[in-house]
Amino acid sequence: MLNRKPGSRDFSLRLLAALAVAWVILSCDQGGTVLPATVQARTVDLGGGAVATLGSDGSFSLVQGGTTLVATGAGTPLFARTSDPDDPDGWHDPTQPDSTLTTLPIDLTTVTAESVDDGTSTKAIHLVVPAQPDDTALISLALAADDGFYTGLGEQFAHVSASGRVTPMFLTIGGSLESDTNEAHVPVPFLVSSRGWGVFVSTRQAGAFDVASTDPQAVTATFEGRSLDVWFFVDPDPLAVVARYNRLAGLPRPLPRWALSLIHWRHWASADDVISIATEYRQRHIPTSALWFDDGWQTSLDDMTLSTSMFGDTQAMMAQIAALGFRVMAWSSPYFEKPKGAPADPAQQLYEQAAQGGFLVQDGDGNVFVSPDAPVKVATAAGAGVPDFTDVGARAFWENVTATATRSNIHGFKCDYGEDFIPNLGNARFPIAFSDGTTSSTAGRLFPMEWHATDHAVLDEAFPGDGLLIVRASAWGGASQADVIWPGDLDAAFEHQGDVLPGGAIAVGGLPAVIVDAQTLAVSGFPAFGSDTTGYRGNPTRESELRWMEHTALTIVMQVYEDGTARLPWAIDDAAGAEYQAMASLHQQLEPYSAILVRGSQTSGAVTIRPLPLAFPGDPATYAIADSEYMLGPDLLVAPVTTAGATTASVHLPPGSWVHWWSDQVFTGPADVTVDAPLGSPPLFARAGGLVPMLPANIDTLVEASAPGVVTLASQVAEMQGRAWAQGASSVVLDDGAAIAVNDAADGVTVTWTQGASATNLTLDLDLRVRTGASGPIPGTVDTLTGPPLVALASPSALAGSPTPAWAPGSAGHVSLRFVGSGAARVH
């Protein structure tokens, strides 16, 4: 919150009549009509019953259907600037008020306002604060707080709700957390409210959001710079607001299919070590499609060459891995070691070549910037240089080095480190210079994106559509290059962020933190999140390890970390190994459902993992449980267990009918219910009307394999399974064009299957107990409407692998249907 001095809100009206606005909107939006000012105030009709008003007194409001969604506080202008005549370009911490500086209102008559229609129901207004006087250090936006649920702002670990705290939009060193940073690795200046509006501050500058913290009645956003670019979005559906932001900021890349299967990583010791673990996965039929080599796999730092001293015959090893049906990813960081004397290894030789070519980032004095944080060998290296990805030559140099890895059949990278360019060191600017003129105030957010884009150029050339990046740092719009966000070094058990650890350190957080993180990232433009399952700091307990796996099995990306046998579930005991197999299998079976969610995020900006307050804005009881429950897409509610020793779970169910995945029990919400939740059965509920396509359970890998006994997706590609809970109409379209539709009507439930390019057969479990077409379950006869006739069999087990269409009664209220080729049938 900025200090506002008395008398600072005197706005001039002299320019109102003459104001005309003609600003070009962001390149990722098309169209829009610029609206002129009126004599007293500007009223901008956004369409769909949404109206924005910019008052001559600096006030602002957004109204939808006669209801005010958001407005400025009484007597508080929408925009203000902080003046520092002595040092306007010095460091000014946006998270801290400075009573020594003067804050002045910005005349709204100088602000351009444009309604932008992208053809959807979600409306947008784009405001641009023009360049302010040279003494301007900060610009702020101020709104009145209300009783809505606020979330977004990128990666968060403490709470899904943004209320009651100041959230920095920049990484900085220091603070109370055990990581010695403020953990702002993926800051996104987008805030969404359950009341159906959102605000996006389109800047890369350092800033902060204060959401009812300094002043419980106010929401403010404060950023460096002399101008400000702001978007407001309005829609009765808060998730549509998020989608509209996503379409503006930049949609994510498609993911390779194997990214939706389990990814296993560790620090490997040898080729025998790799092949032993890979073989164990296949023998135990734990579905897995990728192995990830953590740091230490290279000859030297970032030379991208598989170490023969570690792995021996690397070609033979990679061939064995491929035969077993695994893609390989590898750890990477953006550094070249600076030698202390003569180059001691290839990485140090690369440093000298890059330095001679002028390909490295410089410090403020024109010298090569030397990172103090890179993971170098201190005996021979004096820090590390960082490639300047704003330079064409530097990008080509890095691409040439990185291609060494892809030539070894490495299909992706875990991009670690690369967060050297913070905006400040204490109260001073961080001195840095890139070839394009970028400085420290924006470099911290731009650098990772430029690095990731360069890596993707290499992957796209080598493996079109089949490469993957898992990254640590990014910013808004970064999902167009950052396929998966990984949260860094978290605690290994049930720690919440802020817990005091033995020894007095303050926890970054464990399992509860990643449940929060997956949600805030998903509503900030990053649909795919993969935590280090079981954490990194310290050691998990058997229970926390398995509970963590239950959670990540029910997210978009399941990546599991273990170092040595201490974290391998099957090395703990047989039961742990069996539960691991079950969770990995469930995750992979849900791949068609997850793929639909990811495709929606890539085409329309739809949200994959959904906080309950946004998915059910009419149920305020969801506010209190947002940290511990979420929707995986529209149809699955997940409530991971995060309490040691718990065997039951209390779950809040929003309005509607819900079916417990494991017991098949039906509940009616809104309600708080208690269910059994032993290890291996995490609280999971299907929404009535839901439709979840699934893969067969016996598939070992989603990529090709030649080793005997490995069951590949290709060998089972004709088979699709699924579960449906008939209520109203539902449908899904799979990636190969196959489609399932379920229509609940008075005369019965009609199921239509349209085969795709690869999936030709469907086996569907249809739950009729929650249908609305008629009261109660249907007694159970099936008429074929189109396609070959479905014959009656005695039980669902008899349908498995049937070469002809068939149906069978299941447990109470269930019917199982099997289609062989396209067809439709009505249960009545």
N, C-alpha and C positions, 0 to 999 in steps of 0.2 A: 504494500500500500504506500502510495506516495504522499508526502506532506503537501496539503493544499492550504495556501495562505488566504486569510480573509480578503474578500473583494476581488478574487481572481476569476470570477465567473461572469464578468461584464462582456457580453458578446456584441459585436457591432452588427447592425442590420443593414448597413448602407449598401452592401453588395448583393443582397438577396434578389432584387428584381433583375439584376443584370447577369446573374450566374448562369453559365451553360456548361455542361459537363461533357467531355469527350475523351474518355480514357479507354485504352485498349485493355480488354480483360485478359486473364491468363490464357496462354496458348492452348491449354488442354480443354477449354470450354469454347463453344461456338455460339454465335448469335447474341441476342439480348438488345434491349432498347434503353438508351440513356434518357433519363427523365430530368427535365429542368426544375429549378427551384420555383416555389411559389412565393408570394409576398411575405407571408408569415412563417410558413413551414413547408417542408416538402413531404408529400405523401406518395409513397411508391407502392403501386398495386402489383403485388407479386403473382397474382392469379390464384385460383383455388381458394378464395376467401382469405388469403394472407395479405396483410397490409403493413408496411413499415413507415414510420413517421419520424422524421428528423426535425426536431423543434428548433425555433430560432434562439432558444435559451440553452442550446447544447444537449437537450434531452433526446432520447431515442426510445422507440418501442416497436415491438413486433406483435401483431394481433392476428389470430387465426380464428375465423368464424365468430368474431365478437369477443373472444377471450384473449386477454393479454398474456402472451407466453413469456416474454422477457422485456425488461425496460430498465432505464437508468433509475438510480435512486433520486429521491427528492433533492433538488438543488445541486445535483452532481452531474457534470457534463460527461458525455460519452467518451470524448478524447481529451487528454491533457498532455503537456510536455514538461519535462524537467530541464531547467536551464542551468548550465555551468559555464559562466563566461570565462573562467580561468583555464579549464581543461575539459572541454566538451568531448574530446576524443579519448580521454583516459578511461580507465576501468571504473564503471559504476555498477555495483552489484544489483541486479534487478530484484533479487530476493529480499533486499534490506532497504527500509526507508532511510532517507538521508535528510535530516531536518536542517542541514546547513544550506541546502539548495532550494531554489524557488521553483514552484510548480504553477504553470499557467494553463488556462483552458485553451483549446484549439477551436477556432471558429468553424462551426459545422457548415457554414455557407461556403467554405472553401473545400469541403470534402465532396468528392464525386460519389454518386450513388447510382447503381445500375442494377436493374432486375435481369436475372439471367435464367432462362428456361432451357433445360436440357431434354425436354419432351417427356418428363416423368411427373408424378404427382408432387415430388419434393421441390419446393420453391427456394430460390436463393437470391440474396442481395449482396452485391459487391461494393464495398466502401473503400475508398483510397484517400488517405491523408496525404496531401502533397508535401513536398520538401519544406521543412520548417527552418527557422533562422539558424545560423551557424553555431549559436551558443547552445543548441539543443543536444542533450546527452541521452535522454530516454523519452519514449512516448508510451502512454498508458491508455488502456481502455477500461471503463468502469461500468458495471451493471449491478442492479439490485439482486441480492440472493433471494431464493424462495424455497419452498419445501420440496422441490424436485430432487431426483437422484442424479448427481453429476459424476461422470466418469470419462475415461479417455486419457489424454496427455501422455500416451506412449507407455513405455515399460514401467510398471509399478510393482512393488513387492509387499507393501504394508496393507493396503486396502484397495478394493475395487472402487469404492467411493473416493472422489477427489476432495470432498468437503472437509474442512477443518485443518487444511495444511497448505503450505506454500510449496509448489512443485517447480523446481528449476528446469529450464529447457537447455541446460548445458551441463557437461561433465566438469567436475572440479576435484581437486585433490584436497584431502583432509576430511574432517568430520568425525563423528563418533562411531561409525560402523567399522566392523573388523576389516573390511576391504580397504579402508583409508581413502575411499572416494564417496561421492554422494549417490553412486549407482545410477546416474542418469545416462545410461548407455544408448537408449533409444527414445529420446525426448520428441514428442509430437505436439505442436501447439494447436490441438483440436480438443475442444471440450463439448460433450453432448449431455443433454438433460433428458430425463424421462418425461418431461413435460412436452417434448416434441420439437426441440430446437437444438441447434449446435452452432458453435462459433469456431472459426479457423483463422489464425493469424499467419498469413502466408509470408514468413520471413525465416531466414537462416541465422539471424542474429541471436545473440544470447538474450534470454528473457526468463520470465517466470509467471506462473498463474497462482494467484492467491484466492482460494475458493473458501470464502467465509471463515478465514483464519484470523488475520489481523482485525478485521471487522466482520462479525457474524452476519451482518446485513448486506455484505458486498462481495462481488466477484470481480477481481481485477486481473488484467494481463499487462505486464510491463516489459518493454523490449528496448534494446539499444537501437540507435539509428535516428535519422531525421525525417523519415516518412514511415507510413504503415499501410499495409494491405490486409483488409479484413473481409471475411465472408461470413454471413449468417445463413443458416439453412432452416427450413420449416417443413414439418410433416407430422401428421397425427401419430405416425409410427416412428418411434425413435430409431429403430434399426434402419429405416429408410433414410433418415438423416445421415447415419453413418455411411450408408452406401453412396449417398450423394457426395459426401466429402471424399470418399475413396475414388470416385470417378474423376473428381477434380485434381486430387493430389497425385494420382497415378495408380493404375491397376497392377496387381502382381503378375509375375510370369507364371506360365504353366509349370507344374511339377512333374518330373518323371514318375511313372507309376510305382516304381520300386521305392520311392521316398515314403510311400504310405504303408510300407511293411517295416518290420523292426530293423533298426540300425544298431549294431553293436560296436563299441569302441573301447580301446585300452592302449596303454603303452606296451607295445609288443617287444619281446625279447629276441625272437629268432623266427625263421621260417617254420620250424617245427612247432613253435608256439602258436603261430597263426593257423596252420593246417590242423593242429590238434583241436583248437576251439571250433573252427569251422566244421570239422568232421563231427564233433560232439553235437553241434546244433542239428546236423542232418540225422544222426543216429537217434536223437531224442525227438525228432520231428517238431522242433520249435521253429515256427515260421520266421524266417529271417532273410533279408534280401541284400544287405549291405554290411560291410566291415569298414571301420574307420581307423586309420593309423594315426595315433596321436604323435605329438612332437617326439623327435628322436629317430624318425624313419629315414631322414635324409643323410647324405654324406656330410653336409654342413648346412648351416642355417639358410634356408630358402634357396638352396641351389636346385631344388626340385628333383633330385636324383636319389632313387632308392639305394639305401646303404648296403653294399655287398658285404661289409664287415659284420653287419647285423643279420642280413637275410641270405647271404651266400648267393646262389644262383637265383637272381630275382625274376628272370623270365620263367623259370620252372615254377617258382612259387606262385606267380600271378596266374599262370596257366592252371594250376591246381585249384586256386581260389575260384577262378571262372568256371571250371568244370563242376564245382560244387554248387554253383548258382548264386554267386555273390558279386555285387558291384563293390568297388573299392573307392573309399574317400581318404583324404589325407589332410593332416593339420598344416596350416600355412600362416605366416605372419609377413608383414610388408617391410622387410629389412634386409640390408646387406651389412655384414660385419666389417667395421673399420679396423684394419690391422694395426697393431702397435708397432710393428716393424715391417719386414717383408711378409707378403701374404702367406698364411700358413695353411690355407685350404681353398677350395673353389669359391666359397662364399666371399672370402676376403678378396679374391681376384675379381669377383663380380663387383664388389664395392669400388675397386680402383677403376674398372672400366666405366661404371656408371658415373663416378665422380669426374673422370676425364671427359665424358660426353655431356656433362652438365645436366644429368638426369635426376639429381637428388635435390630434395627440398633444402632451401637455404634458411639461415637464421636472419635476424634483423640487420646484421652487419655485412651481408653478402658472402658469408662463409657457409660451408655445408653444415646443415643442422645435424647434430649427433644426438640420437635418442638416448636418454639415460635409463630407459625402461625396457629396452629390447632384451630378449632372452639369449644373450651372447655368451661365448666362452671367455670369461674375464681374464684368463691366463694369456690369451693371444689377441684379444679384441679390445679396442678402446671405444666401446659403444657401437652404434650402428647408424648407417644412413638410411633415409626413407625415400623411395621413388616418388618423384613429382608427377602424379598422374594427370596433371593439367597440361603436361608437355607431351606432344605427339611422339617425340623421340623416346621419352621415358616409358610411355605406354608400350611402344614397339619393343623396347629392350626387355621390359617385364614379360610381355607376351611370349617372346622368344625363350626366355628362361622357363616360364610356366609350361610351355609346350613339351618340355622334357618329361614332365609328369604325365601329361595326357598320352604321350607316345608309349608310356609304360602301362597304359590302360587304367589310369586313375581317373575316375569319372566325376570327381567333385572335391571340394575343399572345405575344411572348417577354418574360417578366417578369424584368427585370434589377434589380440593386441591391436595396434593401429589406432590408438586413441591418445596419441602424444599431444595433439594440438588443441589443448584446452584454451579458453579465452583469456585466462588470467593466471598469474602466479602471485597469490596474496592480493595486494592492492594494485598490482602493476599489470600491464598488458603482457601477454606471452609473445615474445618476438619471433615472428615466423614470416616467410615470404614464399609464395608459389609463383610459377612462371606466368600465370594468368592474372596476377595482382591480388589474388585472394590472401587475406591476412587472418590472424588468429580469431577474430570475432565470428567468422563464418567457417573457417577451415575445419573445425572440429566436427561439424555436421556434414560437410561436403566430402571430406577426404575418404571416409569409408565407402561412400557410394561410388566414387570414382575408381577406387581400388576394386570393388566388387564388379563394376561394369567391365573393367579390364580383364578380370578373371573369367567372366562369362563370355567375353569375346573368344577366349581360347577354348573354353568348354564347348561353345556353340559350333566352332569350326571342327572340333574333333568328334563331338557326339551330339549332333543336332537333336534337340529335344530330350536328351538323355543325361545331361549334366546337372549337378546340384551344388549350391552353396549353402552352408550353414554358417551364419555370421553372428558376431557378438555385438556389433555397433551399427547403427543406422540412424535415419531420421525420416521425416515425412517424405513420401514419394519413394522411399528406398526399397519398398517391396517389389518394384520393377526390376531390381537386381538382387535383393536379399531374399532368397527363396524361403529360408527358415531362420528364425531368430533362436539363438541359444543363450541362456541367461547368465553364463559365466559361472564363477566358483561359488556355489551355494552350499549351505550346511546340509548334513547328510540325513537328518532325521525329521522330527516334528517341530523344529524351531520356527517361530514366527519372527518376522523382521522386528528388531527392537528388543528381543529377549536378551537378558544378560546371561552370558555364557560363563562356565567355570573359568576363573582367571580374570573375569571382569570385562571381556570384550563384548561388544554389542553385535548380535547376530544379523547378518544379511538376510537370513531366512532359509528354511528348508522346504519340505513338501507344502505347507500352507502358503508359502510365498509364491510358488510356481502356479498354484491354482488361481491366485490373484493375477499373476503376470500373464497367463494365457488369455485371460479375459480382457485386460486393459490393452494388450497388444492387438487383439482381434478387433476391438472397436477403435483402433488407431491406425488401421490400414495394413496390419501384418497378420494375415489369416493363418499362417503356419508357424507354430511354436514348438520347439523340442527341448525340453529341459534335460539336464544330465540326470536321467532316472537313477535314483539313489544318492544324488548330490555329489559333492566333490570334497568339501572341507570336512575332515573328521571321518568317522566310520558309521555307517547305518547299523541299526539293529536288524535282526531278521524280520521283525514286524514292519519297521518303517520301510525297509527295502521292498517288501511285497506290497504294502499299501501304496507306495510310490508307483510301482508297476501297474497297479489297478487304475490309478489316475491317468498315466500316460497312455495306457491301452485305450482309453476313452477320450483321446484328443486326436489331432490331425497327425502328429509326428510322434513316434515312440522310439527314442534313442536311449540306449542303456549303457551306462559306464561301469566298468569294473577294471580293477588293476590287480592282477594276480587272482588267485582263487578265492580270496576273502569275500568278494562280492558276487561270485557266481552262485546263483540259487541252487543249482544241482550239487554244488560242492558243500552247501550247508546241510541239506538233507533231502531225501527223496520227495517229501511232501512239498518243500519249497520249489524243487525243480518242476514238479507237476503243476503247481500253481502258476509258475512262470510260463510254462508251456500253454496253459489255458488262457492267460491274459494275452500272450503274443498271438495266439490263434484267434481270439476274439477281435483283437485290433486288426489283423489281416482280413478276417471275414468281413469286417465293416468297411473294407477298402472301397467298394462301389458307392456306398453312402458317403464316405469322406470325399471321394473323387467328385461327386455331384456338388458337395459344399465348396470344394476348392474351385471347381469350374465356375460356380456362381460368383465367387469372389473375383475371378479373373474377367468375367464378362459384364457384371453389373455392379460389383462392389459389395455383394451380399456378405453378411457376417457369418463366419464359421462357428466360433465359440461365442455364445451370447449371454451376457449378464442377465439374470432374471428380471431386474428392475426395468431393463430396456425391452425384453421380450414380453413382459406382462406389466406394462406401465400402470394398469388399473389396480394392481395388487400391491399396496404399500408394505405389506408384510414381507415382501421380497427384499426390502432394503436391508433388514437386519441379518439376512443369511447370504448376501451377495458374495462374501468372501469364500464361502464353502460350498456353494451349489452353482451350476451353470447348465445352460442348454448346449448340447452338441448338435448344431443344426436345429431345424424346427421340431424334431420328433423325439429326441432323447434327452432326458433330464439326468444329470450326473451329480452325485453328492459324495465325493471321496471321503473316506474315513481318515481323520488326521489326529485322532486321540489314541495314545498308547493304551492297549488293553481292552479297547472297545470291541464288543461283539454284536452290538445293536447300534442303530443310528436313528436319530430324530431328523426327519426331513420335512421341509415345507413344500407342499405341492400347490402350485398356482391354480387358478380356476380351470375347470374341465375335469375329464376323467383320465386316470392314469393307471397303467398296468405295470406291476413290478416284474422286471425282466426275468427274475429267477424263480419266484414262487407263483407267478401268474395271477396274483391277487389284484383285484380292482379297487381303486380308491377314487373318491370324489373330492376335488379341491374347490376353493382354497381350504387347506387343512394342514395341520401338523400331524404327521404320522410317525410311528416307530416301527422299524423293520429289522429283521435279523440281518446282520452284516458280518458274517465270519470271513476270515481270510479267503480270498478266491471268489467272493460274492459281493462286490462293492455295490452300494445303493445305486440302482439304475432303473429308470422308469421310461416307458414308452407313452407318448401322448395318444389319446384316442383320436383316430383319424390318421395316425402315422403310418408310414410305409417305408420299410428299411430293406433295401436290396443287400444281399450278402454273397460272398464267395463260399464255395465248399470248404469244409474244415480241414481237408487232408492235404492242402497245398503247402509245400515247403518253401517255395520261393516264387517271386513274381518276375524273375528274369530267367533267361535260358540256362540250362545246365546239361552236362553230358555224363556226369558220374552216375553209376548204376544206383537205382533206388531213390533218386531225388525226384519228387513230384513237383512239376512245374505248373505255372499258370497255363502255359500253352497246351499242356496235356489235358487240362480241365476247362479250357476256355469256353466250351459249348454250354457249360452248366452255370446257371444262375439260381440262387436261392433267395429267400426273403421272408420277412414277417410283416403282417399287416393287421391293423386294429380298425375294423370297418366302422367308420362314422363319417357321413357325408361323402365327398369325393376327394380322392388323392391320386397323384400320379408322379412318376419319375421317368426321366430319360437318361439312359446310361451313356457312357462315353462312346460306345460303338454304335449308337443309334437305337439300341433295344429300348423298349418302353413297357412299363407296367402301369395299369390304371385300375383302381378299385372304386366302384361307385355304389354307394349304399342308398337304396330307394325302397319304396313301400313294397314292391313286388320281389325284393331280394337283393342280393349283393352280386354285382357283375364284376368279374375279373377279366381284363383284357391283356393279353401278352402279345407284343410285337417283337419278333426276333430281330437281332441286330446283325452286324457284319460278322461277329464271332459268337456271341451268346445266342444259342438257338433254343435251349430248353430252360424251363423255369419250374422250380418246386417252391410253392408258397404256403406258409402256415398262416391261415386266415382266422383271426379271432373275431367272433360274431357277438360277443357279449356286451360290447359298448356301442353297438350300432344305433343309429337314430331313425332308420327307415321304418322300423317296426319295434314294438316292445319285446324285449327278451331275445334269446338266441333263436336262430332259424332251426327247425327240426332237422333238416339235413338231407336234401336231395339236390342233385346237380344236373342241370340241363346244359348241353353243349350248344352254343349259339353260332360259332364259326370255327372252322378248322376240324381236325379229326376228333371223333367223339371221345369224351373222357369216360372210361369204364370204372365201375365201383370196385374198390379193393377193401380188404378187411381192416387195415391199419396203416398209419403213415409210414411205418418201417417198410411196408411192402412197396411203397412208391419209389424208394431209393433206387435210382438207376433204371427205372422202368423204361423199356424202349418204346412204349406207347403211352399216349395221354391217359391219365387216370386220376381218381380222387378217392379220399378215404376220410371217414370221421376220425377226429382226434379226441383229445381230452375234452371235458365239458365245454361246449360252446365253441369248439374249434373244428375247422375243416381244412384238410390239406389237399392242394391241387397240384397236379403235374401236367405241364404243357410240353409237348415235343413238337417244336415248330410253332408258328403263330396260331393264336386261337383265342376264343372268348367263351366263358361259361358263366351261368347264373346259378347261385346257390339260393334255393328257396324251398 
